[in-house]
Amino acid sequence: MNISDLDMERLIDAISGAVFPVVFEGIGDHTAPSELRERANLNSEIMGRIMGVLLCGDEVGQEVFDLIDRSVGHMKASHAQSFGELLGPGGSLSKIHKL
């Protein structure tokens, strides 16, 4: 069996499920939005690096650097959109929304 034989989406979901609680440990109701965004960026960086290596398939070569950069960018954009919906004006965690 090779890495390329695995279901990458399922593998990434499993790894993400393991990384998320570690990165966001200690977050609570009084956590500042800036702290949430900082943790989201860290999570994006970690998951992007992991994704970049996994996307290389069975052999990791020089292309890993480009794949990591693209994967981190993709993860940051995805997280920014999700957290924008939560923390932006009118978002479910927004102070403006709660007033």
Backbone as CSV, one residue per row, in Angstrom:
resi,resn,N_x,N_y,N_z,CA_x,CA_y,CA_z,C_x,C_y,C_z
1,MET,0.848,-1.171,0.000,0.000,0.000,0.000,0.892,1.233,0.000
2,ASN,0.430,2.278,-0.699,1.162,3.537,-0.793,0.301,4.684,-0.281
3,ILE,0.944,5.816,-0.037,0.202,7.011,0.378,-0.860,7.357,-0.657
4,SER,-0.523,7.225,-1.924,-1.463,7.571,-2.993,-2.694,6.657,-3.016
5,ASP,-2.647,5.550,-2.330,-3.790,4.641,-2.260,-4.826,5.089,-1.224
6,LEU,-4.438,6.011,-0.362,-5.325,6.451,0.716,-6.330,7.498,0.222
7,ASP,-7.430,7.602,0.908,-8.430,8.627,0.658,-7.915,9.909,1.311
8,MET,-7.360,10.809,0.517,-6.723,12.011,1.050,-7.695,12.886,1.837
9,GLU,-8.907,13.039,1.355,-9.887,13.871,2.058,-10.150,13.311,3.457
10,ARG,-10.318,12.027,3.531,-10.566,11.376,4.821,-9.361,11.504,5.746
11,LEU,-8.173,11.349,5.193,-6.945,11.459,5.975,-6.766,12.886,6.504
12,ILE,-6.966,13.882,5.642,-6.845,15.286,6.047,-7.870,15.610,7.126
13,ASP,-9.111,15.120,6.970,-10.143,15.348,7.980,-9.728,14.758,9.333
14,ALA,-9.153,13.568,9.303,-8.723,12.920,10.548,-7.582,13.698,11.208
15,ILE,-6.625,14.130,10.422,-5.500,14.895,10.962,-5.998,16.236,11.492
16,SER,-6.871,16.885,10.748,-7.438,18.160,11.179,-8.181,18.013,12.503
17,GLY,-8.916,16.930,12.630,-9.637,16.663,13.872,-8.717,16.474,15.062
18,ALA,-7.502,16.012,14.805,-6.528,15.820,15.880,-5.781,17.121,16.196
19,VAL,-5.513,17.928,15.191,-4.748,19.162,15.369,-5.606,20.266,15.989
20,PHE,-6.854,20.381,15.550,-7.741,21.470,15.961,-7.841,21.633,17.478
21,PRO,-8.121,20.568,18.240,-8.249,20.744,19.689,-6.960,21.203,20.371
22,VAL,-5.829,20.851,19.807,-4.551,21.266,20.393,-4.335,22.762,20.149
23,VAL,-4.577,23.197,18.920,-4.364,24.599,18.563,-5.345,25.518,19.293
24,PHE,-6.578,25.076,19.436,-7.611,25.925,20.027,-7.863,25.631,21.513
25,GLU,-6.964,24.887,22.139,-7.100,24.591,23.560,-7.116,25.894,24.371
26,GLY,-8.030,25.979,25.336,-8.107,27.137,26.209,-8.973,28.271,25.697
27,ILE,-9.505,28.138,24.496,-10.380,29.171,23.940,-11.712,29.124,24.681
28,GLY,-12.227,30.300,25.045,-13.497,30.363,25.754,-14.308,31.575,25.342
29,ASP,-15.366,31.824,26.079,-16.281,32.922,25.773,-15.601,34.285,25.794
30,HIS,-14.564,34.432,26.588,-13.924,35.737,26.741,-12.663,35.887,25.888
31,THR,-12.445,34.959,24.991,-11.289,35.031,24.105,-11.499,36.136,23.083
32,ALA,-10.501,36.983,22.937,-10.583,38.091,21.984,-10.617,37.560,20.549
33,PRO,-11.367,38.229,19.674,-11.402,37.824,18.261,-10.013,37.769,17.632
34,SER,-9.126,38.678,18.030,-7.771,38.666,17.468,-7.037,37.373,17.827
35,GLU,-7.289,36.856,19.031,-6.690,35.582,19.449,-7.251,34.433,18.620
36,LEU,-8.553,34.472,18.351,-9.164,33.430,17.508,-8.563,33.452,16.109
37,ARG,-8.401,34.643,15.557,-7.809,34.757,14.214,-6.361,34.274,14.203
38,GLU,-5.620,34.605,15.258,-4.226,34.161,15.367,-4.147,32.641,15.416
39,ARG,-5.014,32.035,16.197,-5.036,30.566,16.285,-5.466,29.955,14.953
40,ALA,-6.439,30.594,14.268,-6.877,30.096,12.961,-5.727,30.137,11.960
41,ASN,-4.928,31.202,11.994,-3.773,31.290,11.095,-2.741,30.224,11.413
42,LEU,-2.530,29.960,12.696,-1.605,28.889,13.086,-2.122,27.536,12.604
43,ASN,-3.419,27.297,12.793,-4.016,26.046,12.330,-3.869,25.914,10.812
44,SER,-4.065,27.015,10.097,-3.901,27.007,8.639,-2.479,26.662,8.244
45,GLU,-1.534,27.236,8.957,-0.117,26.974,8.668,0.219,25.500,8.887
46,ILE,-0.217,24.960,9.999,0.059,23.551,10.310,-0.595,22.638,9.283
47,MET,-1.885,22.836,9.047,-2.603,21.958,8.123,-2.113,22.138,6.689
48,GLY,-1.757,23.355,6.309,-1.225,23.583,4.969,0.081,22.856,4.738
49,ARG,0.935,22.856,5.750,2.210,22.143,5.627,1.979,20.639,5.496
50,ILE,1.076,20.127,6.319,0.774,18.694,6.256,0.172,18.346,4.896
51,MET,-0.789,19.143,4.454,-1.422,18.889,3.150,-0.412,18.922,2.019
52,GLY,0.489,19.910,2.058,1.496,20.028,0.995,2.333,18.776,0.858
53,VAL,2.743,18.221,1.981,3.551,16.997,1.947,2.712,15.820,1.454
54,LEU,1.483,15.690,1.952,0.639,14.576,1.531,0.291,14.648,0.048
55,LEU,0.123,15.864,-0.471,-0.216,16.014,-1.886,0.926,15.628,-2.822
56,CYS,2.135,15.517,-2.273,3.261,15.053,-3.086,3.076,13.595,-3.495
57,GLY,2.254,12.895,-2.759,2.017,11.492,-3.082,3.070,10.598,-2.470
58,ASP,3.520,9.653,-3.250,4.411,8.616,-2.731,5.861,9.061,-2.582
59,GLU,6.263,10.107,-3.317,7.640,10.585,-3.218,7.641,12.088,-3.026
60,VAL,8.354,12.544,-2.013,8.452,13.972,-1.737,9.689,14.508,-2.444
61,GLY,9.464,15.483,-3.303,10.568,16.105,-4.032,10.565,17.612,-3.827
62,GLN,11.256,18.313,-4.683,11.356,19.772,-4.588,9.998,20.463,-4.702
63,GLU,9.046,19.832,-5.360,7.725,20.445,-5.537,6.986,20.615,-4.217
64,VAL,7.482,19.997,-3.157,6.830,20.093,-1.860,6.737,21.550,-1.406
65,PHE,7.734,22.358,-1.708,7.728,23.750,-1.258,6.588,24.534,-1.898
66,ASP,6.386,24.340,-3.187,5.281,25.001,-3.874,3.936,24.478,-3.371
67,LEU,3.845,23.171,-3.180,2.597,22.588,-2.679,2.279,23.071,-1.265
68,ILE,3.299,23.220,-0.436,3.079,23.733,0.926,2.595,25.172,0.866
69,ASP,3.247,26.008,0.059,2.828,27.408,-0.063,1.389,27.514,-0.543
70,ARG,1.050,26.745,-1.558,-0.327,26.779,-2.090,-1.319,26.245,-1.070
71,SER,-0.963,25.177,-0.375,-1.863,24.582,0.612,-2.086,25.512,1.800
72,VAL,-1.031,26.159,2.270,-1.170,27.106,3.371,-2.052,28.268,2.935
73,GLY,-1.843,28.770,1.730,-2.684,29.846,1.206,-4.145,29.450,1.123
74,HIS,-4.379,28.238,0.655,-5.758,27.722,0.559,-6.388,27.608,1.943
75,MET,-5.648,27.063,2.899,-6.173,26.903,4.251,-6.441,28.256,4.906
76,LYS,-5.546,29.222,4.718,-5.746,30.550,5.301,-6.971,31.230,4.706
77,ALA,-7.164,31.103,3.402,-8.340,31.704,2.770,-9.617,31.055,3.292
78,SER,-9.600,29.748,3.432,-10.761,29.020,3.938,-11.072,29.409,5.377
79,HIS,-10.028,29.469,6.208,-10.225,29.852,7.604,-10.679,31.307,7.718
80,ALA,-10.109,32.183,6.902,-10.484,33.601,6.953,-11.957,33.776,6.621
81,GLN,-12.427,33.052,5.627,-13.840,33.128,5.261,-14.717,32.621,6.409
82,SER,-14.373,31.479,6.972,-15.158,30.903,8.074,-15.168,31.815,9.293
83,PHE,-13.986,32.318,9.660,-13.921,33.172,10.839,-14.510,34.544,10.572
84,GLY,-14.490,34.994,9.331,-15.154,36.247,8.986,-16.647,36.150,9.207
85,GLU,-17.200,34.999,8.897,-18.632,34.780,9.110,-18.973,34.737,10.599
86,LEU,-18.043,34.293,11.436,-18.271,34.225,12.881,-17.960,35.552,13.580
87,LEU,-16.864,36.197,13.173,-16.366,37.353,13.901,-16.675,38.687,13.243
88,GLY,-17.047,38.674,11.978,-17.327,39.910,11.263,-18.593,40.573,11.773
89,PRO,-18.837,41.809,11.352,-20.058,42.506,11.762,-21.295,41.653,11.479
90,GLY,-22.068,41.426,12.500,-23.261,40.596,12.351,-23.008,39.113,12.474
91,GLY,-21.735,38.734,12.624,-21.410,37.316,12.775,-21.893,36.782,14.107
92,SER,-22.010,35.478,14.197,-22.583,34.864,15.399,-21.747,35.113,16.653
93,LEU,-20.461,35.390,16.536,-19.633,35.682,17.703,-19.303,37.168,17.825
94,SER,-19.833,37.962,16.927,-19.526,39.383,16.899,-20.147,40.123,18.078
95,LYS,-19.375,41.036,18.660,-19.891,41.871,19.743,-21.020,42.763,19.212
96,ILE,-20.912,43.203,17.961,-21.945,44.050,17.350,-23.262,43.291,17.291
97,HIS,-23.180,42.025,16.935,-24.368,41.182,16.803,-25.069,41.012,18.152
98,LYS,-24.279,40.962,19.223,-24.826,40.706,20.549,-25.432,41.949,21.205
99,LEU,-25.139,43.136,20.671,-25.667,44.371,21.268,-27.138,44.541,21.047
